[in-house]
Amino acid sequence: MAFELTNELLEQVIAHIEKKENSKLNELLSEMHHADIAEILDELSFDNAVYIIRLLDSETTSEVLMDVDEDVREKVLQQLSAKEIAEEIDELDTDDAADVISELPEERKQEVIQEIEDKEHAKEIVELLRYDEDSAGGLMGKELIKVNENWSILGCINKMREQAEEVTRVHSIYVVDDDGKLKGRLSLKDVLMASTTCKIADIAIPRVDFVEVNDSAEDVANTMRKYDLEAIPVVDELGILVGRITIDDIVDVIKEEADKDYQMAAGITQDVDSDDSIWELTKARLPWLLLGLLGGFSSASIMGLFDGALTNYPMLFLFTPLIAAMAGNVGVQSSAIIVQGLANDDIKGGVTKRLIKELFLAMLNGLVLATLLFLFSLFKTENSVMALAISISLFAVIIVAGLVGTFIPLFLDKRGIDPAIATGPFITTSNDIFGILIYFWLSKTIIGF
């Protein structure tokens, strides 16, 4: 049965805390998954959250800390001593441990690392902290199973048993040479079926997908998605196996990237949450709103150039919002498809090929919509020339908006700029301006005002 956080459950937890009924609280929480406990902590007051963190055993606490909201985790860690944090770190895999420590102030990091009892674990965490958090090195964990290509099957099994004690889930067995370079992977079935005197090199599978430590998180995600991998090994510049990245880490990357792109498409310039302060939310939204205001000024200025039409052909202004809206909608549709394709690494071929395809698509859509608008405007204005001018303008606007919506994200991607910035307010504002300019220019040309 799926977990559901209800008011009754929260009240029950709070009541146990207020009455110091630790045994009842432990009994209640022991039946829950650590992710469900984290969800409860996100809804509790800070003091109550800390109370539960101190109550739980280290293994559960470490898992819960990885799932709570980052702001809650930061506040909780501030209340724990370096030794208490180190006890939780000891229970985490190296990649999760490095994530937690990276959030601490510099002095606090050193204190916690020195308190970690398992010095080998501490050494591996320090190594991971050297990598950029958005790189393969920053995502990887050190826990994995590797075997030397020169080992016998019998010796290999014993070594694998020793390594498996430190690995939560065995996705793959990697084969390395005497220098630690990745040479391939091993099938567990082949190990079980082979003679005990057989060497690993005789049954190793040489083909293995891998990433390098400095590869971006987005590249790692695309590689794992493309080849449908649950885990992928990470090598350094010399090809030496240094870690592995598992699917749970990539899911987090995909979610964060999707959140960032969604916010950028909506005109929010930095990563924010609904619970952030008004000042943080204002800083994130205001730049794009200013762009929209500037676009509005530009549109008004363009309309001012055709003020003669307002007197002689006031009906033209009735269709201005429609033209502007269609320009924005078409541009956002085009850019959204391109941005999605770039994010999934599905965009193949050159820019010209994409623009030609979008041109024909825009022409087809424009023809249908312009025909419908012609019939409507003819009925509304009872002026065939004006109706023709309005419908031809819409046709032209749709083509231009489609091409702009396609070209800009491709151009930004070629320049190493996140193409998600092209969707939303940027495309909408620019196409509003183009749309109104094209509309009045073509109308003036056809009608002759």
DAGI-V968288 format. One line per field, one symbol per residue. ss: DSSP state (H for helix, E for strand, - for the rest). psi: psi as a letter, one per 40 degrees, with the letter a starting at -180 (. if undefined). burial: I if it has 16 or more other C-alpha atoms within 10 Angstrom, else O. A space follows every 10 residues. Layout:
ss: ???
psi: ???
burial: ???
//
This chain:
ss: ------HHHH HHHHHHHH-- -HHHHHHHHH ---HHHHHHH HHH--HHHHH HHHHH--HHH HHHHHHH--H HHHHHHHHH- -HHHHHHHH- ---HHHHHHH HH---HHHHH HHHHH---HH HHHHHHHHH- ----EHHHH- E---EEEE-- -EHHHHHHHH HHHH------ --EEEE---- EEEEEE-HHH HHH-----EH HHH-E----E EE---EHHHH HHHHHH---- EEEEE----E EEEEEEHHHH HHHHHHHHHH HHHHH----- -------HHH HHHHHHHHHH HHHHHHHHHH HHHHH-HHHH HH--HHHH-H HHHHHHHHHH HHHHHHHHHH HHH------- HHHHHHHHHH HHHHHHHHHH HHHHHHHHHH H--HHHHHHH HHHHHHHHHH HHHHHHHHHH HHHH----HH HH--HHHHHH HHHHHHHHHH HHHHHHH--
psi: hihhhidddd ddddddddef gddddddddd eiiddddddd ddeiiddddd dddddiiddd dddddeeiid ddddddddei iddddddddd eiiddddddd ddeiiddddd ddddehdgdd ddddddddee ihdfiddddi iehihiihee iidddddddd dddddehdhh dihihiadee hheaihhddd ddeiieeiid ddeihdhhhi iideiidddd ddddddefid ihihiadeeh heaihidddd dddddddddd dddddefhei hiideiiddd dddddddddd dddddddddd ddddefeddd ddgdddeded dddddddddd dddddddddd dddefehiii dddddddddd dddddddddd dddddddddd dfhddddddd dddddddddd dddddddddd ddddeehhed edibdddddd dddddddddd dddddddf.
burial: OOOOOOOOOO OOIIOIIOOO OIOOIOOOIO OOOIIIIIII IIOIOOOOII IIIOOIOIOI IIIIIIIIOO OIIOOIIOOO OIIIIIIIII IIIIIIIIII IIOOOOOIIO OIIOIIOOOO IIOIIIOIIO IOIOIIIIII IIIIIIIIII IIIIIIIOIO OOOOOOOOOO IIIIIIIOOI IIIIIIOOOO IOOOOOOOII IOIIIOOOOI IIIIOIIIII IIIIOOOOOO IIIIIIOOII IIIIIIIOII OOIIOOOOOI IIIIIIIIIO OIOOOOOOOO IOOIIOOIOO IIOOIOOIIO OIIOOOOOIO OOOOOIOOOI OOIIOIIIII IIIIIIIIII OIIIOOIOOO OOOIIOOIIO IIIOOIIOII IOIIOOIIOO OOOOOIIIII IIIIIIIIII IIIIIIIIII OOIOOOOIII IIIIIIIIII IIIIIIIIII IIIIOIOOO
//
